[in-house]
Amino acid sequence: MDAQQIKQIIESHLPGSEVLPSGEGCNFNVTVVSEVFSGMLPVKKQQLIYDCLTEYIADGSIHAIGIKTYTPQQWEQKV
């Protein structure tokens, strides 16, 4: 598993999202920017990303993942 694969997996589950992955081996961090997060509680945003990756966490391809989520508006304010 590599960062680009994680990017592709999340983007396939959340079309229109911008995924910024980092990491290697089985430890990764992702920042996901998507309109789908509008109005969601932080825990629900994280659960949505975990749902995309459950299969890979279960088989050990991903051991640890840090997740940051933003709406496009929140992302604009951050950068």
Phi and psi in degrees as GROMACS dihedral restraints (atoms count N, CA, C in turn):
[ dihedral_restraints ]
;  ai    aj    ak    al  type     phi  dphi    fc
    3     4     5     6     1  -133.4    20    10
    4     5     6     7     1   171.8    20    10
    6     7     8     9     1   -60.0    20    10
    7     8     9    10     1   -37.3    20    10
    9    10    11    12     1   -66.0    20    10
   10    11    12    13     1   -36.0    20    10
   12    13    14    15     1   -65.0    20    10
   13    14    15    16     1   -40.9    20    10
   15    16    17    18     1   -62.7    20    10
   16    17    18    19     1   -42.2    20    10
   18    19    20    21     1   -56.6    20    10
   19    20    21    22     1   -48.5    20    10
   21    22    23    24     1   -63.8    20    10
   22    23    24    25     1   -40.8    20    10
   24    25    26    27     1   -62.9    20    10
   25    26    27    28     1   -49.8    20    10
   27    28    29    30     1   -65.4    20    10
   28    29    30    31     1   -43.0    20    10
   30    31    32    33     1   -64.5    20    10
   31    32    33    34     1   -30.9    20    10
   33    34    35    36     1   -72.1    20    10
   34    35    36    37     1   -30.6    20    10
   36    37    38    39     1   -83.3    20    10
   37    38    39    40     1   -28.9    20    10
   39    40    41    42     1  -126.2    20    10
   40    41    42    43     1    74.1    20    10
   42    43    44    45     1   -54.6    20    10
   43    44    45    46     1   140.7    20    10
   45    46    47    48     1    87.7    20    10
   46    47    48    49     1    -1.4    20    10
   48    49    50    51     1   -84.3    20    10
   49    50    51    52     1   151.8    20    10
   51    52    53    54     1  -105.8    20    10
   52    53    54    55     1   122.6    20    10
   54    55    56    57     1  -117.0    20    10
   55    56    57    58     1   125.6    20    10
   57    58    59    60     1  -117.3    20    10
   58    59    60    61     1    95.2    20    10
   60    61    62    63     1   -94.8    20    10
   61    62    63    64     1   157.9    20    10
   63    64    65    66     1  -151.1    20    10
   64    65    66    67     1   163.3    20    10
   66    67    68    69     1   116.9    20    10
   67    68    69    70     1   177.6    20    10
   69    70    71    72     1  -158.6    20    10
   70    71    72    73     1   170.3    20    10
   72    73    74    75     1    68.5    20    10
   73    74    75    76     1  -112.5    20    10
   75    76    77    78     1  -128.5    20    10
   76    77    78    79     1    15.6    20    10
   78    79    80    81     1  -121.0    20    10
   79    80    81    82     1   121.5    20    10
   81    82    83    84     1  -136.9    20    10
   82    83    84    85     1   162.4    20    10
   84    85    86    87     1  -129.4    20    10
   85    86    87    88     1   141.4    20    10
   87    88    89    90     1  -134.4    20    10
   88    89    90    91     1   141.5    20    10
   90    91    92    93     1  -113.7    20    10
   91    92    93    94     1   126.2    20    10
   93    94    95    96     1  -122.3    20    10
   94    95    96    97     1   127.2    20    10
   96    97    98    99     1  -114.1    20    10
   97    98    99   100     1   120.4    20    10
   99   100   101   102     1  -156.2    20    10
  100   101   102   103     1   145.0    20    10
  102   103   104   105     1   -66.9    20    10
  103   104   105   106     1   -24.7    20    10
  105   106   107   108     1   -60.3    20    10
  106   107   108   109     1   -21.5    20    10
  108   109   110   111     1   -78.6    20    10
  109   110   111   112     1    -9.3    20    10
  111   112   113   114     1   -56.7    20    10
  112   113   114   115     1   125.8    20    10
  114   115   116   117     1    80.4    20    10
  115   116   117   118     1    -1.1    20    10
  117   118   119   120     1   -88.3    20    10
  118   119   120   121     1   146.8    20    10
  120   121   122   123     1   -72.3    20    10
  121   122   123   124     1   151.9    20    10
  123   124   125   126     1   -52.7    20    10
  124   125   126   127     1   -40.9    20    10
  126   127   128   129     1   -65.9    20    10
  127   128   129   130     1   -36.0    20    10
  129   130   131   132     1   -66.9    20    10
  130   131   132   133     1   -36.2    20    10
  132   133   134   135     1   -62.5    20    10
  133   134   135   136     1   -46.0    20    10
  135   136   137   138     1   -65.0    20    10
  136   137   138   139     1   -41.3    20    10
  138   139   140   141     1   -61.1    20    10
  139   140   141   142     1   -36.7    20    10
  141   142   143   144     1   -62.2    20    10
  142   143   144   145     1   -41.6    20    10
  144   145   146   147     1   -70.1    20    10
  145   146   147   148     1   -43.4    20    10
  147   148   149   150     1   -58.1    20    10
  148   149   150   151     1   -39.3    20    10
  150   151   152   153     1   -59.2    20    10
  151   152   153   154     1   -35.3    20    10
  153   154   155   156     1   -66.2    20    10
  154   155   156   157     1   -29.9    20    10
  156   157   158   159     1  -110.8    20    10
  157   158   159   160     1     3.4    20    10
  159   160   161   162     1   -51.4    20    10
  160   161   162   163     1   -46.6    20    10
  162   163   164   165     1   -57.6    20    10
  163   164   165   166     1   -39.6    20    10
  165   166   167   168     1   -80.5    20    10
  166   167   168   169     1   -27.9    20    10
  168   169   170   171     1   -71.5    20    10
  169   170   171   172     1   -43.1    20    10
  171   172   173   174     1   -63.4    20    10
  172   173   174   175     1   -38.1    20    10
  174   175   176   177     1   -87.9    20    10
  175   176   177   178     1     1.1    20    10
  177   178   179   180     1    87.7    20    10
  178   179   180   181     1    -0.7    20    10
  180   181   182   183     1   -62.5    20    10
  181   182   183   184     1   -33.4    20    10
  183   184   185   186     1  -118.4    20    10
  184   185   186   187     1   119.7    20    10
  186   187   188   189     1   -94.1    20    10
  187   188   189   190     1   -42.4    20    10
  189   190   191   192     1  -141.9    20    10
  190   191   192   193     1   140.5    20    10
  192   193   194   195     1  -143.4    20    10
  193   194   195   196     1   130.4    20    10
  195   196   197   198     1   -98.4    20    10
  196   197   198   199     1   135.5    20    10
  198   199   200   201     1  -125.4    20    10
  199   200   201   202     1   130.3    20    10
  201   202   203   204     1  -124.1    20    10
  202   203   204   205     1   133.7    20    10
  204   205   206   207     1  -127.3    20    10
  205   206   207   208     1   142.2    20    10
  207   208   209   210     1  -144.6    20    10
  208   209   210   211     1   148.1    20    10
  210   211   212   213     1   -78.6    20    10
  211   212   213   214     1   163.2    20    10
  213   214   215   216     1   -56.7    20    10
  214   215   216   217     1   -36.4    20    10
  216   217   218   219     1   -67.1    20    10
  217   218   219   220     1   -43.0    20    10
  219   220   221   222     1   -64.0    20    10
  220   221   222   223     1   -39.0    20    10
  222   223   224   225     1   -65.1    20    10
  223   224   225   226     1   -41.7    20    10
  225   226   227   228     1   -59.7    20    10
  226   227   228   229     1   -38.7    20    10
  228   229   230   231     1   -71.5    20    10
  229   230   231   232     1   -29.5    20    10
  231   232   233   234     1   -75.6    20    10
  232   233   234   235     1   -40.7    20    10
